[in-house]
Amino acid sequence: MSMLNKDAKLLETLFDKDIEKKSTRDGFGTAVVDAGKENKDIVVLSADLKESTRADWFEKEFPERFIEVGIGEQNMATLAAGFALAGKIPFITSYAAFSPGRNYEQIRTTAALNDVPVKIMGMHAGVSVGPDGATHQMLEDIALMRAMPNMIVLNPCDAEEGRKATLSAVANGKPTYIRFGRSNVPVFTTKDTPFAEGKALVLWKSEKPKVALLGTGSMSYNALVAARALEAEGIGSIVLHNPSIKPLDEAAILEAAKAAGKVVTVEEHQVAGGFGGAVAELLSKKHPVHIERLGIQDEFGQSGEPDELIEHYGLGPSFIAETARRMLKV
């Protein structure tokens, strides 16, 4: 017998083909407007992509606190650091391919080095951007940002968690990177589902788990679907969702690894330096186990429909389940 986390939606709703789907970036758009009503120190900067990043939602409510810098991501990051040093809470918005992809040095030197609360909203990350292709499918951003001192790195699973992550960033007083997607993905958490930086969430746990499926971002839902398929075959599992990549919930990951003995990580990102790398670093030091890291295997993305690309790169539920089956044969 398995249990679904009591704070998630009901099981039949979670796997309903008609489950509500929204882009995680919508969570940012909603939250930054709500936060702006409560905190007049919040400012939003855009690099000529306000509609795509949902920054225009803030502009409509607070035009005097919205700044369009044009195609100048480096200037945007530096301006934001100045705002932060002056006591403001600046959110900079662009595609992740351009921020932090194009302005890494400015984020590093002006925000992280000074440890000021610049909030970097990296939109359209991952291959699920779809037809935009390899140039816009940022697959290295987690690696870039989690290696940076002072930087918090969050990767919400759905629009509701994207809302919570944004509100958390407002209050944490730290440089923060949040990764958002473009495509519509299942909204499977609720307002009551807990969220905290540095904390993971058990979505599914069998009585006798044989494998732990560790997801981040929207890939955690795919891991959950894979767990149901495995359960039907008598293969118990744990599904651990990790919205916080830095700080990582080491205790929860270690507990899952010890309970199951085998670990699969899933992320819409390069396996090098990403979430799976962070898990591997932790387990190699504190509890070595058999681990398989699913993600992009040292290659760039390509044009295609989002769902097709997720399957092509081995991130769909069927591939996750098959990886678990294969591991159990070893």
C-alpha positions as CSV (number, residue, x, y, z in Angstrom):
1,M,0.0,0.0,0.0
2,S,1.3,3.5,-0.9
3,M,0.3,6.9,0.4
4,L,0.1,10.2,-1.4
5,N,1.2,13.2,0.5
6,K,-1.9,14.5,2.4
7,D,-1.1,18.1,1.4
8,A,-1.2,17.3,-2.4
9,K,-4.5,17.0,-4.3
10,L,-6.5,13.8,-4.2
11,L,-5.1,10.9,-6.1
12,E,-7.8,10.7,-8.7
13,T,-7.3,14.4,-9.4
14,L,-3.6,14.2,-9.7
15,F,-3.8,11.6,-12.5
16,D,-6.9,13.0,-14.2
17,K,-6.2,13.8,-17.8
18,D,-8.2,17.0,-17.3
19,I,-6.0,18.3,-14.5
20,E,-5.5,22.0,-14.7
21,K,-2.3,23.0,-16.6
22,K,-0.6,26.3,-16.3
23,S,2.9,27.7,-17.0
24,T,5.1,28.0,-13.9
25,R,5.9,31.6,-15.0
26,D,2.2,32.5,-14.2
27,G,3.1,31.9,-10.6
28,F,5.7,34.6,-10.7
29,G,3.3,37.0,-12.4
30,T,0.6,36.6,-9.8
31,A,3.0,36.6,-6.8
32,V,5.0,39.7,-7.7
33,V,1.8,41.7,-8.1
34,D,0.5,40.5,-4.8
35,A,3.8,41.2,-3.1
36,G,4.0,44.7,-4.7
37,K,0.7,45.6,-3.1
38,E,2.2,44.9,0.3
39,N,5.8,46.1,-0.2
40,K,6.5,49.3,-2.0
41,D,10.2,48.5,-2.2
42,I,9.7,45.8,-4.8
43,V,10.7,46.9,-8.4
44,V,10.7,44.8,-11.5
45,L,13.1,45.1,-14.4
46,S,12.6,43.7,-17.9
47,A,15.0,43.1,-20.8
48,D,12.5,43.6,-23.7
49,L,10.5,40.4,-22.8
50,K,7.9,41.7,-20.4
51,E,4.9,39.7,-21.9
52,S,6.8,36.4,-22.1
53,T,8.1,36.7,-18.5
54,R,4.8,38.0,-17.1
55,A,6.6,41.1,-15.9
56,D,3.9,43.1,-17.7
57,W,1.4,42.0,-15.0
58,F,3.4,44.0,-12.5
59,E,3.8,46.9,-15.0
60,K,0.0,47.3,-15.3
61,E,-0.4,47.6,-11.6
62,F,2.7,49.6,-10.7
63,P,4.1,51.4,-13.8
64,E,6.2,53.7,-11.6
65,R,8.1,50.7,-10.3
66,F,8.6,48.9,-13.6
67,I,11.8,49.5,-15.6
68,E,12.2,48.4,-19.2
69,V,16.0,48.3,-19.9
70,G,15.7,46.9,-23.4
71,I,18.0,44.2,-24.7
72,G,20.6,44.9,-22.1
73,E,20.7,42.0,-19.6
74,Q,24.1,43.1,-18.2
75,N,22.8,46.6,-17.5
76,M,19.7,45.1,-16.0
77,A,21.7,43.0,-13.5
78,T,23.9,45.9,-12.5
79,L,21.0,48.3,-12.1
80,A,19.3,45.8,-9.9
81,A,22.3,45.5,-7.6
82,G,22.3,49.3,-7.2
83,F,18.6,49.2,-6.3
84,A,19.3,46.4,-3.8
85,L,22.1,48.4,-2.2
86,A,19.7,51.3,-1.9
87,G,17.2,49.1,0.0
88,K,14.9,48.0,-2.8
89,I,14.0,44.4,-3.7
90,P,14.6,44.1,-7.4
91,F,13.3,41.3,-9.6
92,I,15.1,41.0,-13.0
93,T,13.3,39.1,-15.7
94,S,14.3,37.5,-19.0
95,Y,14.7,34.2,-20.6
96,A,17.1,32.0,-18.6
97,A,19.3,31.7,-21.8
98,F,19.9,35.5,-21.4
99,S,19.7,35.9,-17.6
100,P,21.9,34.3,-16.2
101,G,23.2,33.1,-19.6
102,R,24.2,36.5,-20.9
103,N,24.8,38.4,-17.7
104,Y,26.5,35.9,-15.4
105,E,29.5,38.1,-14.7
106,Q,27.3,41.0,-13.6
107,I,25.2,38.8,-11.4
108,R,28.3,37.4,-9.9
109,T,30.2,40.6,-9.3
110,T,27.4,43.1,-8.4
111,A,24.8,40.9,-6.7
112,A,26.3,37.7,-5.3
113,L,29.7,39.1,-4.3
114,N,28.0,41.9,-2.5
115,D,25.3,39.5,-1.1
116,V,22.5,41.9,-2.0
117,P,18.9,40.7,-2.6
118,V,18.7,40.7,-6.4
119,K,16.1,38.2,-7.6
120,I,16.9,36.6,-10.9
121,M,13.8,35.2,-12.6
122,G,15.0,32.8,-15.3
123,M,12.1,32.1,-17.7
124,H,11.6,29.6,-20.5
125,A,14.2,27.2,-19.1
126,G,14.6,23.7,-20.3
127,V,13.8,21.9,-23.6
128,S,10.0,22.4,-23.1
129,V,10.4,25.9,-24.5
130,G,9.8,23.8,-27.7
131,P,10.0,25.3,-31.2
132,D,12.4,28.1,-30.0
133,G,15.2,25.6,-30.3
134,A,18.6,25.1,-28.9
135,T,19.5,28.8,-28.6
136,H,16.7,29.5,-26.2
137,Q,16.6,26.2,-24.4
138,M,18.7,27.0,-21.4
139,L,20.0,23.7,-19.9
140,E,23.0,24.9,-17.9
141,D,21.5,27.6,-15.5
142,I,21.2,25.4,-12.4
143,A,24.9,24.5,-12.7
144,L,25.8,28.2,-13.1
145,M,23.8,29.5,-10.2
146,R,24.3,26.7,-7.6
147,A,28.0,27.1,-8.0
148,M,27.8,30.8,-7.1
149,P,28.4,31.7,-3.4
150,N,25.5,33.4,-1.6
151,M,23.0,32.4,-4.2
152,I,19.7,30.6,-3.4
153,V,18.4,28.4,-6.3
154,L,14.8,27.3,-6.5
155,N,13.0,25.3,-9.2
156,P,9.2,25.2,-8.6
157,C,7.1,22.3,-10.0
158,D,3.9,24.2,-11.0
159,A,2.3,27.6,-11.0
160,E,1.2,27.5,-7.4
161,E,4.6,26.6,-6.2
162,G,6.1,29.2,-8.5
163,R,3.9,31.7,-6.6
164,K,5.2,30.5,-3.3
165,A,8.8,30.5,-4.4
166,T,8.5,34.2,-5.6
167,L,7.0,35.2,-2.2
168,S,9.7,33.4,-0.4
169,A,12.3,35.3,-2.5
170,V,10.8,38.6,-1.5
171,A,11.4,37.8,2.2
172,N,14.7,35.9,2.3
173,G,17.1,38.9,1.9
174,K,19.4,36.9,-0.4
175,P,20.4,36.8,-4.0
176,T,18.0,34.3,-5.4
177,Y,17.6,32.5,-8.7
178,I,14.2,31.0,-9.6
179,R,13.8,28.8,-12.7
180,F,10.5,28.9,-14.6
181,G,9.2,27.1,-17.7
182,R,7.1,28.2,-20.6
183,S,4.9,25.2,-21.4
184,N,1.7,24.4,-19.4
185,V,2.3,21.7,-16.9
186,P,0.0,20.1,-14.3
187,V,-0.9,22.1,-11.2
188,F,-0.7,19.4,-8.6
189,T,0.0,21.3,-5.5
190,T,-2.4,23.5,-3.6
191,K,-2.3,26.6,-1.5
192,D,-2.0,24.3,1.6
193,T,1.0,22.3,0.2
194,P,4.0,23.3,2.3
195,F,6.9,25.1,0.7
196,A,10.1,26.3,2.3
197,E,13.6,27.0,1.0
198,G,15.9,24.1,1.9
199,K,13.0,21.6,2.2
200,A,11.9,18.7,0.0
201,L,8.4,17.2,-0.1
202,V,7.5,13.5,-0.1
203,L,4.8,13.1,-2.7
204,W,4.6,9.3,-2.6
205,K,5.9,6.6,-0.3
206,S,5.4,2.9,-0.5
207,E,5.5,0.7,2.6
208,K,8.5,-1.2,1.2
209,P,10.2,1.2,-1.3
210,K,12.8,-0.3,-3.6
211,V,13.8,2.9,-5.4
212,A,13.7,6.6,-4.7
213,L,12.6,8.9,-7.5
214,L,14.0,12.4,-6.8
215,G,12.6,15.2,-9.0
216,T,12.8,18.9,-9.3
217,G,10.7,21.4,-11.2
218,S,7.9,19.9,-13.3
219,M,9.8,16.6,-13.7
220,S,8.5,15.7,-10.2
221,Y,5.1,15.2,-11.6
222,N,6.5,12.8,-14.2
223,A,8.3,10.9,-11.4
224,L,4.9,10.7,-9.6
225,V,3.2,9.2,-12.7
226,A,6.1,6.7,-13.0
227,A,5.7,5.7,-9.4
228,R,2.1,4.8,-9.9
229,A,3.1,2.6,-12.9
230,L,5.7,0.9,-10.8
231,E,3.3,0.4,-7.9
232,A,0.9,-1.5,-10.2
233,E,3.8,-3.9,-10.9
234,G,4.5,-4.4,-7.2
235,I,7.6,-2.1,-7.2
236,G,7.4,0.3,-4.3
237,S,9.0,3.7,-4.5
238,I,9.5,7.0,-2.8
239,V,8.9,10.2,-4.8
240,L,10.7,13.2,-3.3
241,H,10.1,16.6,-4.9
242,N,13.0,19.1,-4.5
243,P,12.0,22.7,-5.3
244,S,15.0,23.9,-3.4
245,I,18.3,23.0,-5.1
246,K,20.4,25.3,-3.0
247,P,20.0,24.9,-0.1
248,L,19.4,21.2,-0.6
249,D,17.3,19.2,1.8
250,E,20.1,16.8,2.7
251,A,18.2,15.1,5.5
252,A,15.2,14.2,3.3
253,I,17.4,12.9,0.5
254,L,19.5,10.8,2.8
255,E,16.4,9.4,4.4
256,A,15.0,8.4,1.0
257,A,18.3,6.9,-0.2
258,K,18.6,4.8,3.0
259,A,15.0,3.6,2.8
260,A,15.1,2.6,-0.9
261,G,18.8,1.8,-1.6
262,K,18.6,3.0,-5.2
263,V,18.1,6.6,-6.4
264,V,16.9,8.1,-9.7
265,T,17.1,11.8,-10.2
266,V,15.1,13.6,-12.9
267,E,15.6,17.2,-14.2
268,E,15.1,19.2,-17.3
269,H,18.7,20.3,-17.3
270,Q,22.2,19.0,-18.1
271,V,23.1,16.1,-15.9
272,A,26.5,17.8,-15.4
273,G,26.4,20.2,-12.5
274,G,22.6,20.2,-12.1
275,F,20.3,18.8,-9.4
276,G,21.4,15.2,-10.0
277,G,25.0,16.3,-9.6
278,A,24.1,18.0,-6.2
279,V,22.4,14.7,-5.1
280,A,25.4,12.6,-6.3
281,E,27.8,14.9,-4.4
282,L,25.8,14.5,-1.2
283,L,25.4,10.7,-1.5
284,S,29.0,10.0,-2.4
285,K,30.1,11.7,0.8
286,K,27.4,10.6,3.2
287,H,25.7,7.5,1.9
288,P,26.9,5.9,-1.4
289,V,24.2,4.1,-3.3
290,H,23.4,3.1,-6.9
291,I,22.2,6.4,-8.6
292,E,21.1,7.1,-12.1
293,R,20.8,10.7,-13.2
294,L,18.2,11.5,-15.9
295,G,18.5,14.8,-17.7
296,I,20.1,16.1,-20.8
297,Q,23.2,14.1,-21.6
298,D,25.8,16.6,-22.6
299,E,24.0,17.9,-25.7
300,F,22.0,21.0,-26.7
301,G,18.3,21.0,-27.3
302,Q,16.4,21.2,-30.6
303,S,13.2,22.5,-32.0
304,G,10.1,20.4,-31.4
305,E,6.8,20.2,-29.4
306,P,7.4,20.3,-25.7
307,D,6.0,16.9,-24.9
308,E,7.9,15.4,-27.8
309,L,11.2,16.8,-26.5
310,I,10.6,15.6,-23.0
311,E,10.1,12.1,-24.3
312,H,13.0,12.4,-26.8
313,Y,15.4,13.3,-24.0
314,G,14.2,10.5,-21.7
315,L,12.4,12.6,-19.1
316,G,8.9,11.1,-19.6
317,P,7.2,8.9,-17.0
318,S,7.7,5.7,-19.0
319,F,11.5,6.2,-19.3
320,I,11.7,7.0,-15.6
321,A,9.9,3.8,-14.7
322,E,12.0,1.8,-17.1
323,T,15.2,3.2,-15.5
324,A,13.9,2.1,-12.1
325,R,13.2,-1.4,-13.4
326,R,16.6,-1.7,-15.0
327,M,18.3,-0.6,-11.8
328,L,16.5,-3.3,-9.8
329,K,17.9,-6.0,-12.0
330,V,21.5,-5.0,-11.1
